[in-house]
Amino acid sequence: MIAKHVAMNAAKKSNFAELVRYITDGQGKEERIGDVSVTNCQSDRVDAAILEVINTQGKNTRATSDKTFHLLVSFPPGEEPDGEVLKAIECTLCEGIGFGAHQRVSALHTDTDSLHLHIAINKIHPTRYTMYEPYNVYHTLGLFCEKLELEYGLTLVNHTSKNTLSENHAIDMEHHAGIESLLGWIKRECFDQIQAAQSWKALHRAMQVNGLK
């Protein structure tokens, strides 16, 4: 299991509503979306949760950086934890990086060989309205992934938890620099999403959500 923060290139491109609409969009494929879950919101409905989060984010007028955190959890091909385990993984990871009390929407994607869980998190606290930024998130996620793999008997992955942020980016790009590594990363992480785009708008949205714009 690999958990990673999908960073946006600019704060204006990080939009909670847009992210949630993307991760819950079936794109016309019945098998694309599995369970969708809303946590720490007053309503279990996705549309109501979006409005609630936007309202919460609006209460913080001082923050100038990204108010939305996109967490992506992916599993090795063929590994399909049940719903109860997936929810436990989501809760443990979110709590582990300090977002336990924060509003979030998660969606399971099942349209590729590798099951993956998208989690859109509001970085603004729902009652204090302060913005929280996780510290050393790559290292922390790696540690919790190792713990969860052992706890639930999942495939053990060699987590690079001791690497720096830049080193993790390099590993994400297959230990290489330049065009070839970017293409390799796209093929692994989001090629199916980009290929499934039926319009320029859908293509741009897929690229934005995966930090390619």
PyMOL commands that place a pseudoatom at each C-alpha (Angstrom):
pseudoatom trace, name=CA, resn=MET, resi=1, chain=A, elem=C, hetatm=0, pos=[0.000, 0.000, 0.000]
pseudoatom trace, name=CA, resn=ILE, resi=2, chain=A, elem=C, hetatm=0, pos=[1.274, 3.449, -0.907]
pseudoatom trace, name=CA, resn=ALA, resi=3, chain=A, elem=C, hetatm=0, pos=[-0.177, 6.670, 0.511]
pseudoatom trace, name=CA, resn=LYS, resi=4, chain=A, elem=C, hetatm=0, pos=[0.873, 10.005, -0.917]
pseudoatom trace, name=CA, resn=HIS, resi=5, chain=A, elem=C, hetatm=0, pos=[-0.091, 13.642, -0.943]
pseudoatom trace, name=CA, resn=VAL, resi=6, chain=A, elem=C, hetatm=0, pos=[-1.081, 14.774, -4.436]
pseudoatom trace, name=CA, resn=ALA, resi=7, chain=A, elem=C, hetatm=0, pos=[0.107, 18.369, -4.447]
pseudoatom trace, name=CA, resn=MET, resi=8, chain=A, elem=C, hetatm=0, pos=[-1.281, 21.103, -6.665]
pseudoatom trace, name=CA, resn=ASN, resi=9, chain=A, elem=C, hetatm=0, pos=[1.054, 23.526, -8.408]
pseudoatom trace, name=CA, resn=ALA, resi=10, chain=A, elem=C, hetatm=0, pos=[-0.881, 26.583, -7.235]
pseudoatom trace, name=CA, resn=ALA, resi=11, chain=A, elem=C, hetatm=0, pos=[-3.379, 27.327, -4.486]
pseudoatom trace, name=CA, resn=LYS, resi=12, chain=A, elem=C, hetatm=0, pos=[-5.936, 28.621, -6.982]
pseudoatom trace, name=CA, resn=LYS, resi=13, chain=A, elem=C, hetatm=0, pos=[-5.939, 25.210, -8.658]
pseudoatom trace, name=CA, resn=SER, resi=14, chain=A, elem=C, hetatm=0, pos=[-6.822, 23.446, -5.420]
pseudoatom trace, name=CA, resn=ASN, resi=15, chain=A, elem=C, hetatm=0, pos=[-10.593, 23.568, -5.243]
pseudoatom trace, name=CA, resn=PHE, resi=16, chain=A, elem=C, hetatm=0, pos=[-12.404, 21.242, -2.846]
pseudoatom trace, name=CA, resn=ALA, resi=17, chain=A, elem=C, hetatm=0, pos=[-15.608, 21.176, -4.878]
pseudoatom trace, name=CA, resn=GLU, resi=18, chain=A, elem=C, hetatm=0, pos=[-13.769, 20.465, -8.131]
pseudoatom trace, name=CA, resn=LEU, resi=19, chain=A, elem=C, hetatm=0, pos=[-11.661, 17.743, -6.513]
pseudoatom trace, name=CA, resn=VAL, resi=20, chain=A, elem=C, hetatm=0, pos=[-14.667, 15.982, -4.970]
pseudoatom trace, name=CA, resn=ARG, resi=21, chain=A, elem=C, hetatm=0, pos=[-16.645, 16.160, -8.202]
pseudoatom trace, name=CA, resn=TYR, resi=22, chain=A, elem=C, hetatm=0, pos=[-13.714, 14.602, -10.006]
pseudoatom trace, name=CA, resn=ILE, resi=23, chain=A, elem=C, hetatm=0, pos=[-13.087, 11.748, -7.576]
pseudoatom trace, name=CA, resn=THR, resi=24, chain=A, elem=C, hetatm=0, pos=[-16.812, 10.891, -7.444]
pseudoatom trace, name=CA, resn=ASP, resi=25, chain=A, elem=C, hetatm=0, pos=[-17.360, 11.151, -11.208]
pseudoatom trace, name=CA, resn=GLY, resi=26, chain=A, elem=C, hetatm=0, pos=[-17.944, 7.746, -12.783]
pseudoatom trace, name=CA, resn=GLN, resi=27, chain=A, elem=C, hetatm=0, pos=[-17.087, 9.132, -16.236]
pseudoatom trace, name=CA, resn=GLY, resi=28, chain=A, elem=C, hetatm=0, pos=[-19.752, 6.893, -17.726]
pseudoatom trace, name=CA, resn=LYS, resi=29, chain=A, elem=C, hetatm=0, pos=[-18.124, 3.693, -16.459]
pseudoatom trace, name=CA, resn=GLU, resi=30, chain=A, elem=C, hetatm=0, pos=[-20.099, 1.570, -14.001]
pseudoatom trace, name=CA, resn=GLU, resi=31, chain=A, elem=C, hetatm=0, pos=[-16.967, -0.005, -12.560]
pseudoatom trace, name=CA, resn=ARG, resi=32, chain=A, elem=C, hetatm=0, pos=[-15.038, 3.236, -11.932]
pseudoatom trace, name=CA, resn=ILE, resi=33, chain=A, elem=C, hetatm=0, pos=[-16.429, 4.265, -8.539]
pseudoatom trace, name=CA, resn=GLY, resi=34, chain=A, elem=C, hetatm=0, pos=[-16.822, 2.040, -5.489]
pseudoatom trace, name=CA, resn=ASP, resi=35, chain=A, elem=C, hetatm=0, pos=[-17.794, 3.286, -2.041]
pseudoatom trace, name=CA, resn=VAL, resi=36, chain=A, elem=C, hetatm=0, pos=[-18.074, 7.038, -1.462]
pseudoatom trace, name=CA, resn=SER, resi=37, chain=A, elem=C, hetatm=0, pos=[-17.840, 8.229, 2.132]
pseudoatom trace, name=CA, resn=VAL, resi=38, chain=A, elem=C, hetatm=0, pos=[-18.359, 11.574, 3.890]
pseudoatom trace, name=CA, resn=THR, resi=39, chain=A, elem=C, hetatm=0, pos=[-16.699, 12.098, 7.280]
pseudoatom trace, name=CA, resn=ASN, resi=40, chain=A, elem=C, hetatm=0, pos=[-17.008, 14.841, 9.932]
pseudoatom trace, name=CA, resn=CYS, resi=41, chain=A, elem=C, hetatm=0, pos=[-19.756, 16.664, 8.055]
pseudoatom trace, name=CA, resn=GLN, resi=42, chain=A, elem=C, hetatm=0, pos=[-23.320, 17.211, 9.229]
pseudoatom trace, name=CA, resn=SER, resi=43, chain=A, elem=C, hetatm=0, pos=[-24.715, 15.479, 6.144]
pseudoatom trace, name=CA, resn=ASP, resi=44, chain=A, elem=C, hetatm=0, pos=[-23.703, 12.221, 4.483]
pseudoatom trace, name=CA, resn=ARG, resi=45, chain=A, elem=C, hetatm=0, pos=[-24.611, 13.644, 1.074]
pseudoatom trace, name=CA, resn=VAL, resi=46, chain=A, elem=C, hetatm=0, pos=[-21.669, 14.628, -1.091]
pseudoatom trace, name=CA, resn=ASP, resi=47, chain=A, elem=C, hetatm=0, pos=[-23.290, 17.794, -2.459]
pseudoatom trace, name=CA, resn=ALA, resi=48, chain=A, elem=C, hetatm=0, pos=[-24.171, 18.992, 1.047]
pseudoatom trace, name=CA, resn=ALA, resi=49, chain=A, elem=C, hetatm=0, pos=[-20.675, 18.147, 2.301]
pseudoatom trace, name=CA, resn=ILE, resi=50, chain=A, elem=C, hetatm=0, pos=[-19.127, 20.245, -0.474]
pseudoatom trace, name=CA, resn=LEU, resi=51, chain=A, elem=C, hetatm=0, pos=[-21.196, 23.271, 0.541]
pseudoatom trace, name=CA, resn=GLU, resi=52, chain=A, elem=C, hetatm=0, pos=[-20.346, 22.725, 4.203]
pseudoatom trace, name=CA, resn=VAL, resi=53, chain=A, elem=C, hetatm=0, pos=[-16.619, 22.559, 3.479]
pseudoatom trace, name=CA, resn=ILE, resi=54, chain=A, elem=C, hetatm=0, pos=[-16.724, 25.643, 1.256]
pseudoatom trace, name=CA, resn=ASN, resi=55, chain=A, elem=C, hetatm=0, pos=[-18.497, 27.492, 4.062]
pseudoatom trace, name=CA, resn=THR, resi=56, chain=A, elem=C, hetatm=0, pos=[-15.876, 26.326, 6.572]
pseudoatom trace, name=CA, resn=GLN, resi=57, chain=A, elem=C, hetatm=0, pos=[-13.021, 27.358, 4.293]
pseudoatom trace, name=CA, resn=GLY, resi=58, chain=A, elem=C, hetatm=0, pos=[-14.644, 30.749, 3.853]
pseudoatom trace, name=CA, resn=LYS, resi=59, chain=A, elem=C, hetatm=0, pos=[-14.410, 31.344, 7.608]
pseudoatom trace, name=CA, resn=ASN, resi=60, chain=A, elem=C, hetatm=0, pos=[-10.625, 31.470, 7.302]
pseudoatom trace, name=CA, resn=THR, resi=61, chain=A, elem=C, hetatm=0, pos=[-9.742, 34.657, 5.450]
pseudoatom trace, name=CA, resn=ARG, resi=62, chain=A, elem=C, hetatm=0, pos=[-6.084, 34.774, 6.473]
pseudoatom trace, name=CA, resn=ALA, resi=63, chain=A, elem=C, hetatm=0, pos=[-4.746, 31.633, 4.818]
pseudoatom trace, name=CA, resn=THR, resi=64, chain=A, elem=C, hetatm=0, pos=[-3.185, 32.292, 1.426]
pseudoatom trace, name=CA, resn=SER, resi=65, chain=A, elem=C, hetatm=0, pos=[-1.986, 28.763, 0.703]
pseudoatom trace, name=CA, resn=ASP, resi=66, chain=A, elem=C, hetatm=0, pos=[-3.814, 25.610, -0.325]
pseudoatom trace, name=CA, resn=LYS, resi=67, chain=A, elem=C, hetatm=0, pos=[-6.865, 24.892, 1.869]
pseudoatom trace, name=CA, resn=THR, resi=68, chain=A, elem=C, hetatm=0, pos=[-7.485, 21.435, 0.407]
pseudoatom trace, name=CA, resn=PHE, resi=69, chain=A, elem=C, hetatm=0, pos=[-5.397, 18.285, 0.903]
pseudoatom trace, name=CA, resn=HIS, resi=70, chain=A, elem=C, hetatm=0, pos=[-5.625, 15.436, -1.616]
pseudoatom trace, name=CA, resn=LEU, resi=71, chain=A, elem=C, hetatm=0, pos=[-4.539, 12.089, -0.199]
pseudoatom trace, name=CA, resn=LEU, resi=72, chain=A, elem=C, hetatm=0, pos=[-4.205, 9.110, -2.536]
pseudoatom trace, name=CA, resn=VAL, resi=73, chain=A, elem=C, hetatm=0, pos=[-3.927, 5.536, -1.248]
pseudoatom trace, name=CA, resn=SER, resi=74, chain=A, elem=C, hetatm=0, pos=[-3.146, 2.805, -3.778]
pseudoatom trace, name=CA, resn=PHE, resi=75, chain=A, elem=C, hetatm=0, pos=[-2.868, -0.961, -3.415]
pseudoatom trace, name=CA, resn=PRO, resi=76, chain=A, elem=C, hetatm=0, pos=[-0.848, -3.559, -5.349]
pseudoatom trace, name=CA, resn=PRO, resi=77, chain=A, elem=C, hetatm=0, pos=[-2.644, -5.243, -8.281]
pseudoatom trace, name=CA, resn=GLY, resi=78, chain=A, elem=C, hetatm=0, pos=[-5.095, -7.862, -7.069]
pseudoatom trace, name=CA, resn=GLU, resi=79, chain=A, elem=C, hetatm=0, pos=[-5.229, -6.632, -3.468]
pseudoatom trace, name=CA, resn=GLU, resi=80, chain=A, elem=C, hetatm=0, pos=[-8.793, -5.684, -2.535]
pseudoatom trace, name=CA, resn=PRO, resi=81, chain=A, elem=C, hetatm=0, pos=[-9.378, -4.991, 1.175]
pseudoatom trace, name=CA, resn=ASP, resi=82, chain=A, elem=C, hetatm=0, pos=[-13.033, -5.054, 2.232]
pseudoatom trace, name=CA, resn=GLY, resi=83, chain=A, elem=C, hetatm=0, pos=[-14.996, -1.923, 3.079]
pseudoatom trace, name=CA, resn=GLU, resi=84, chain=A, elem=C, hetatm=0, pos=[-14.384, -2.143, 6.814]
pseudoatom trace, name=CA, resn=VAL, resi=85, chain=A, elem=C, hetatm=0, pos=[-10.624, -2.392, 6.356]
pseudoatom trace, name=CA, resn=LEU, resi=86, chain=A, elem=C, hetatm=0, pos=[-10.583, 0.429, 3.805]
pseudoatom trace, name=CA, resn=LYS, resi=87, chain=A, elem=C, hetatm=0, pos=[-12.439, 2.704, 6.210]
pseudoatom trace, name=CA, resn=ALA, resi=88, chain=A, elem=C, hetatm=0, pos=[-10.029, 1.806, 9.004]
pseudoatom trace, name=CA, resn=ILE, resi=89, chain=A, elem=C, hetatm=0, pos=[-7.097, 2.590, 6.713]
pseudoatom trace, name=CA, resn=GLU, resi=90, chain=A, elem=C, hetatm=0, pos=[-8.615, 5.939, 5.771]
pseudoatom trace, name=CA, resn=CYS, resi=91, chain=A, elem=C, hetatm=0, pos=[-9.267, 6.892, 9.396]
pseudoatom trace, name=CA, resn=THR, resi=92, chain=A, elem=C, hetatm=0, pos=[-5.827, 5.801, 10.594]
pseudoatom trace, name=CA, resn=LEU, resi=93, chain=A, elem=C, hetatm=0, pos=[-3.975, 7.689, 7.859]
pseudoatom trace, name=CA, resn=CYS, resi=94, chain=A, elem=C, hetatm=0, pos=[-6.026, 10.865, 8.276]
pseudoatom trace, name=CA, resn=GLU, resi=95, chain=A, elem=C, hetatm=0, pos=[-5.619, 10.807, 12.051]
pseudoatom trace, name=CA, resn=GLY, resi=96, chain=A, elem=C, hetatm=0, pos=[-1.945, 9.963, 11.677]
pseudoatom trace, name=CA, resn=ILE, resi=97, chain=A, elem=C, hetatm=0, pos=[-1.184, 13.122, 9.712]
pseudoatom trace, name=CA, resn=GLY, resi=98, chain=A, elem=C, hetatm=0, pos=[-3.349, 15.295, 11.963]
pseudoatom trace, name=CA, resn=PHE, resi=99, chain=A, elem=C, hetatm=0, pos=[-6.611, 15.484, 10.019]
pseudoatom trace, name=CA, resn=GLY, resi=100, chain=A, elem=C, hetatm=0, pos=[-8.700, 13.219, 12.250]
pseudoatom trace, name=CA, resn=ALA, resi=101, chain=A, elem=C, hetatm=0, pos=[-11.277, 15.909, 13.081]
pseudoatom trace, name=CA, resn=HIS, resi=102, chain=A, elem=C, hetatm=0, pos=[-11.287, 17.550, 9.655]
pseudoatom trace, name=CA, resn=GLN, resi=103, chain=A, elem=C, hetatm=0, pos=[-14.059, 17.282, 7.069]
pseudoatom trace, name=CA, resn=ARG, resi=104, chain=A, elem=C, hetatm=0, pos=[-13.366, 14.919, 4.203]
pseudoatom trace, name=CA, resn=VAL, resi=105, chain=A, elem=C, hetatm=0, pos=[-14.872, 13.007, 1.293]
pseudoatom trace, name=CA, resn=SER, resi=106, chain=A, elem=C, hetatm=0, pos=[-13.371, 9.756, 0.040]
pseudoatom trace, name=CA, resn=ALA, resi=107, chain=A, elem=C, hetatm=0, pos=[-14.059, 7.733, -3.089]
pseudoatom trace, name=CA, resn=LEU, resi=108, chain=A, elem=C, hetatm=0, pos=[-12.796, 4.293, -4.021]
pseudoatom trace, name=CA, resn=HIS, resi=109, chain=A, elem=C, hetatm=0, pos=[-11.745, 3.859, -7.661]
pseudoatom trace, name=CA, resn=THR, resi=110, chain=A, elem=C, hetatm=0, pos=[-11.958, 0.342, -9.037]
pseudoatom trace, name=CA, resn=ASP, resi=111, chain=A, elem=C, hetatm=0, pos=[-11.436, 0.889, -12.766]
pseudoatom trace, name=CA, resn=THR, resi=112, chain=A, elem=C, hetatm=0, pos=[-7.762, -0.133, -12.904]
pseudoatom trace, name=CA, resn=ASP, resi=113, chain=A, elem=C, hetatm=0, pos=[-5.728, -3.181, -11.864]
pseudoatom trace, name=CA, resn=SER, resi=114, chain=A, elem=C, hetatm=0, pos=[-4.670, -1.293, -8.741]
pseudoatom trace, name=CA, resn=LEU, resi=115, chain=A, elem=C, hetatm=0, pos=[-7.430, -0.355, -6.322]
pseudoatom trace, name=CA, resn=HIS, resi=116, chain=A, elem=C, hetatm=0, pos=[-6.986, 3.243, -5.203]
pseudoatom trace, name=CA, resn=LEU, resi=117, chain=A, elem=C, hetatm=0, pos=[-8.707, 5.492, -2.692]
pseudoatom trace, name=CA, resn=HIS, resi=118, chain=A, elem=C, hetatm=0, pos=[-8.942, 9.256, -3.198]
pseudoatom trace, name=CA, resn=ILE, resi=119, chain=A, elem=C, hetatm=0, pos=[-9.495, 11.366, -0.080]
pseudoatom trace, name=CA, resn=ALA, resi=120, chain=A, elem=C, hetatm=0, pos=[-10.311, 15.083, -0.321]
pseudoatom trace, name=CA, resn=ILE, resi=121, chain=A, elem=C, hetatm=0, pos=[-9.611, 16.746, 3.036]
pseudoatom trace, name=CA, resn=ASN, resi=122, chain=A, elem=C, hetatm=0, pos=[-10.444, 20.241, 4.249]
pseudoatom trace, name=CA, resn=LYS, resi=123, chain=A, elem=C, hetatm=0, pos=[-7.312, 21.674, 5.866]
pseudoatom trace, name=CA, resn=ILE, resi=124, chain=A, elem=C, hetatm=0, pos=[-9.417, 24.238, 7.744]
pseudoatom trace, name=CA, resn=HIS, resi=125, chain=A, elem=C, hetatm=0, pos=[-10.522, 22.944, 11.153]
pseudoatom trace, name=CA, resn=PRO, resi=126, chain=A, elem=C, hetatm=0, pos=[-14.354, 22.726, 11.307]
pseudoatom trace, name=CA, resn=THR, resi=127, chain=A, elem=C, hetatm=0, pos=[-14.726, 24.596, 14.624]
pseudoatom trace, name=CA, resn=ARG, resi=128, chain=A, elem=C, hetatm=0, pos=[-11.514, 26.582, 15.173]
pseudoatom trace, name=CA, resn=TYR, resi=129, chain=A, elem=C, hetatm=0, pos=[-11.262, 27.652, 11.507]
pseudoatom trace, name=CA, resn=THR, resi=130, chain=A, elem=C, hetatm=0, pos=[-7.479, 27.469, 11.667]
pseudoatom trace, name=CA, resn=MET, resi=131, chain=A, elem=C, hetatm=0, pos=[-5.528, 25.894, 8.831]
pseudoatom trace, name=CA, resn=TYR, resi=132, chain=A, elem=C, hetatm=0, pos=[-3.438, 22.831, 9.590]
pseudoatom trace, name=CA, resn=GLU, resi=133, chain=A, elem=C, hetatm=0, pos=[-0.427, 21.815, 7.522]
pseudoatom trace, name=CA, resn=PRO, resi=134, chain=A, elem=C, hetatm=0, pos=[0.958, 18.308, 8.204]
pseudoatom trace, name=CA, resn=TYR, resi=135, chain=A, elem=C, hetatm=0, pos=[4.638, 18.111, 9.071]
pseudoatom trace, name=CA, resn=ASN, resi=136, chain=A, elem=C, hetatm=0, pos=[6.923, 15.621, 7.321]
pseudoatom trace, name=CA, resn=VAL, resi=137, chain=A, elem=C, hetatm=0, pos=[3.916, 14.000, 5.684]
pseudoatom trace, name=CA, resn=TYR, resi=138, chain=A, elem=C, hetatm=0, pos=[5.825, 11.557, 3.450]
pseudoatom trace, name=CA, resn=HIS, resi=139, chain=A, elem=C, hetatm=0, pos=[7.672, 10.077, 6.393]
pseudoatom trace, name=CA, resn=THR, resi=140, chain=A, elem=C, hetatm=0, pos=[4.528, 9.868, 8.541]
pseudoatom trace, name=CA, resn=LEU, resi=141, chain=A, elem=C, hetatm=0, pos=[2.431, 8.240, 5.832]
pseudoatom trace, name=CA, resn=GLY, resi=142, chain=A, elem=C, hetatm=0, pos=[5.153, 5.664, 5.238]
pseudoatom trace, name=CA, resn=LEU, resi=143, chain=A, elem=C, hetatm=0, pos=[5.237, 4.715, 8.908]
pseudoatom trace, name=CA, resn=PHE, resi=144, chain=A, elem=C, hetatm=0, pos=[1.480, 4.335, 9.148]
pseudoatom trace, name=CA, resn=CYS, resi=145, chain=A, elem=C, hetatm=0, pos=[1.329, 2.324, 5.926]
pseudoatom trace, name=CA, resn=GLU, resi=146, chain=A, elem=C, hetatm=0, pos=[3.825, -0.140, 7.376]
pseudoatom trace, name=CA, resn=LYS, resi=147, chain=A, elem=C, hetatm=0, pos=[1.738, -0.430, 10.545]
pseudoatom trace, name=CA, resn=LEU, resi=148, chain=A, elem=C, hetatm=0, pos=[-1.484, -0.987, 8.595]
pseudoatom trace, name=CA, resn=GLU, resi=149, chain=A, elem=C, hetatm=0, pos=[0.077, -3.562, 6.286]
pseudoatom trace, name=CA, resn=LEU, resi=150, chain=A, elem=C, hetatm=0, pos=[1.105, -5.643, 9.278]
pseudoatom trace, name=CA, resn=GLU, resi=151, chain=A, elem=C, hetatm=0, pos=[-2.163, -5.143, 11.138]
pseudoatom trace, name=CA, resn=TYR, resi=152, chain=A, elem=C, hetatm=0, pos=[-4.379, -6.219, 8.237]
pseudoatom trace, name=CA, resn=GLY, resi=153, chain=A, elem=C, hetatm=0, pos=[-2.093, -8.724, 6.539]
pseudoatom trace, name=CA, resn=LEU, resi=154, chain=A, elem=C, hetatm=0, pos=[-1.605, -6.612, 3.418]
pseudoatom trace, name=CA, resn=THR, resi=155, chain=A, elem=C, hetatm=0, pos=[1.256, -6.814, 0.949]
pseudoatom trace, name=CA, resn=LEU, resi=156, chain=A, elem=C, hetatm=0, pos=[4.393, -5.356, 2.519]
pseudoatom trace, name=CA, resn=VAL, resi=157, chain=A, elem=C, hetatm=0, pos=[5.791, -2.443, 0.529]
pseudoatom trace, name=CA, resn=ASN, resi=158, chain=A, elem=C, hetatm=0, pos=[9.273, -0.962, 0.895]
pseudoatom trace, name=CA, resn=HIS, resi=159, chain=A, elem=C, hetatm=0, pos=[8.330, 2.503, 2.132]
pseudoatom trace, name=CA, resn=THR, resi=160, chain=A, elem=C, hetatm=0, pos=[10.992, 5.167, 1.678]
pseudoatom trace, name=CA, resn=SER, resi=161, chain=A, elem=C, hetatm=0, pos=[10.073, 6.892, 4.919]
pseudoatom trace, name=CA, resn=LYS, resi=162, chain=A, elem=C, hetatm=0, pos=[13.609, 8.151, 5.623]
pseudoatom trace, name=CA, resn=ASN, resi=163, chain=A, elem=C, hetatm=0, pos=[13.889, 10.112, 2.391]
pseudoatom trace, name=CA, resn=THR, resi=164, chain=A, elem=C, hetatm=0, pos=[13.479, 13.850, 2.077]
pseudoatom trace, name=CA, resn=LEU, resi=165, chain=A, elem=C, hetatm=0, pos=[10.595, 15.466, 0.219]
pseudoatom trace, name=CA, resn=SER, resi=166, chain=A, elem=C, hetatm=0, pos=[12.711, 15.980, -2.892]
pseudoatom trace, name=CA, resn=GLU, resi=167, chain=A, elem=C, hetatm=0, pos=[13.957, 12.395, -2.726]
pseudoatom trace, name=CA, resn=ASN, resi=168, chain=A, elem=C, hetatm=0, pos=[10.403, 11.107, -2.521]
pseudoatom trace, name=CA, resn=HIS, resi=169, chain=A, elem=C, hetatm=0, pos=[9.507, 13.131, -5.587]
pseudoatom trace, name=CA, resn=ALA, resi=170, chain=A, elem=C, hetatm=0, pos=[12.483, 11.581, -7.354]
pseudoatom trace, name=CA, resn=ILE, resi=171, chain=A, elem=C, hetatm=0, pos=[11.359, 8.090, -6.365]
pseudoatom trace, name=CA, resn=ASP, resi=172, chain=A, elem=C, hetatm=0, pos=[7.858, 8.878, -7.570]
pseudoatom trace, name=CA, resn=MET, resi=173, chain=A, elem=C, hetatm=0, pos=[9.436, 9.669, -10.918]
pseudoatom trace, name=CA, resn=GLU, resi=174, chain=A, elem=C, hetatm=0, pos=[11.133, 6.258, -11.064]
pseudoatom trace, name=CA, resn=HIS, resi=175, chain=A, elem=C, hetatm=0, pos=[14.548, 7.457, -9.833]
pseudoatom trace, name=CA, resn=HIS, resi=176, chain=A, elem=C, hetatm=0, pos=[15.139, 9.370, -13.066]
pseudoatom trace, name=CA, resn=ALA, resi=177, chain=A, elem=C, hetatm=0, pos=[14.858, 12.922, -14.283]
pseudoatom trace, name=CA, resn=GLY, resi=178, chain=A, elem=C, hetatm=0, pos=[13.325, 14.307, -17.440]
pseudoatom trace, name=CA, resn=ILE, resi=179, chain=A, elem=C, hetatm=0, pos=[10.612, 13.347, -19.880]
pseudoatom trace, name=CA, resn=GLU, resi=180, chain=A, elem=C, hetatm=0, pos=[10.935, 9.582, -19.694]
pseudoatom trace, name=CA, resn=SER, resi=181, chain=A, elem=C, hetatm=0, pos=[10.350, 9.489, -15.937]
pseudoatom trace, name=CA, resn=LEU, resi=182, chain=A, elem=C, hetatm=0, pos=[7.360, 11.814, -16.216]
pseudoatom trace, name=CA, resn=LEU, resi=183, chain=A, elem=C, hetatm=0, pos=[5.796, 9.529, -18.788]
pseudoatom trace, name=CA, resn=GLY, resi=184, chain=A, elem=C, hetatm=0, pos=[6.463, 6.555, -16.553]
pseudoatom trace, name=CA, resn=TRP, resi=185, chain=A, elem=C, hetatm=0, pos=[4.830, 8.276, -13.596]
pseudoatom trace, name=CA, resn=ILE, resi=186, chain=A, elem=C, hetatm=0, pos=[1.778, 9.208, -15.662]
pseudoatom trace, name=CA, resn=LYS, resi=187, chain=A, elem=C, hetatm=0, pos=[1.477, 5.632, -16.902]
pseudoatom trace, name=CA, resn=ARG, resi=188, chain=A, elem=C, hetatm=0, pos=[1.524, 4.266, -13.354]
pseudoatom trace, name=CA, resn=GLU, resi=189, chain=A, elem=C, hetatm=0, pos=[-0.606, 6.848, -11.581]
pseudoatom trace, name=CA, resn=CYS, resi=190, chain=A, elem=C, hetatm=0, pos=[-3.172, 8.417, -13.881]
pseudoatom trace, name=CA, resn=PHE, resi=191, chain=A, elem=C, hetatm=0, pos=[-2.939, 7.169, -17.483]
pseudoatom trace, name=CA, resn=ASP, resi=192, chain=A, elem=C, hetatm=0, pos=[-6.349, 5.476, -17.302]
pseudoatom trace, name=CA, resn=GLN, resi=193, chain=A, elem=C, hetatm=0, pos=[-7.947, 8.653, -15.957]
pseudoatom trace, name=CA, resn=ILE, resi=194, chain=A, elem=C, hetatm=0, pos=[-6.443, 10.767, -18.724]
pseudoatom trace, name=CA, resn=GLN, resi=195, chain=A, elem=C, hetatm=0, pos=[-7.298, 8.216, -21.408]
pseudoatom trace, name=CA, resn=ALA, resi=196, chain=A, elem=C, hetatm=0, pos=[-10.915, 8.076, -20.187]
pseudoatom trace, name=CA, resn=ALA, resi=197, chain=A, elem=C, hetatm=0, pos=[-11.415, 11.839, -20.542]
pseudoatom trace, name=CA, resn=GLN, resi=198, chain=A, elem=C, hetatm=0, pos=[-14.116, 12.491, -23.125]
pseudoatom trace, name=CA, resn=SER, resi=199, chain=A, elem=C, hetatm=0, pos=[-13.527, 16.235, -23.487]
pseudoatom trace, name=CA, resn=TRP, resi=200, chain=A, elem=C, hetatm=0, pos=[-10.831, 18.872, -23.060]
pseudoatom trace, name=CA, resn=LYS, resi=201, chain=A, elem=C, hetatm=0, pos=[-12.502, 19.943, -19.821]
pseudoatom trace, name=CA, resn=ALA, resi=202, chain=A, elem=C, hetatm=0, pos=[-12.379, 16.388, -18.463]
pseudoatom trace, name=CA, resn=LEU, resi=203, chain=A, elem=C, hetatm=0, pos=[-8.745, 16.048, -19.553]
pseudoatom trace, name=CA, resn=HIS, resi=204, chain=A, elem=C, hetatm=0, pos=[-7.724, 19.284, -17.830]
pseudoatom trace, name=CA, resn=ARG, resi=205, chain=A, elem=C, hetatm=0, pos=[-9.584, 18.213, -14.700]
pseudoatom trace, name=CA, resn=ALA, resi=206, chain=A, elem=C, hetatm=0, pos=[-7.798, 14.836, -14.614]
pseudoatom trace, name=CA, resn=MET, resi=207, chain=A, elem=C, hetatm=0, pos=[-4.431, 16.539, -15.062]
pseudoatom trace, name=CA, resn=GLN, resi=208, chain=A, elem=C, hetatm=0, pos=[-5.183, 19.138, -12.391]
pseudoatom trace, name=CA, resn=VAL, resi=209, chain=A, elem=C, hetatm=0, pos=[-6.279, 16.611, -9.785]
pseudoatom trace, name=CA, resn=ASN, resi=210, chain=A, elem=C, hetatm=0, pos=[-3.062, 14.649, -10.318]
pseudoatom trace, name=CA, resn=GLY, resi=211, chain=A, elem=C, hetatm=0, pos=[-0.864, 17.727, -9.992]
pseudoatom trace, name=CA, resn=LEU, resi=212, chain=A, elem=C, hetatm=0, pos=[0.108, 17.922, -13.674]
pseudoatom trace, name=CA, resn=LYS, resi=213, chain=A, elem=C, hetatm=0, pos=[-1.047, 21.511, -14.236]
for i in range(1, 213): cmd.bond("trace and resi %d" % i, "trace and resi %d" % (i + 1))
show_as sticks, trace
zoom trace
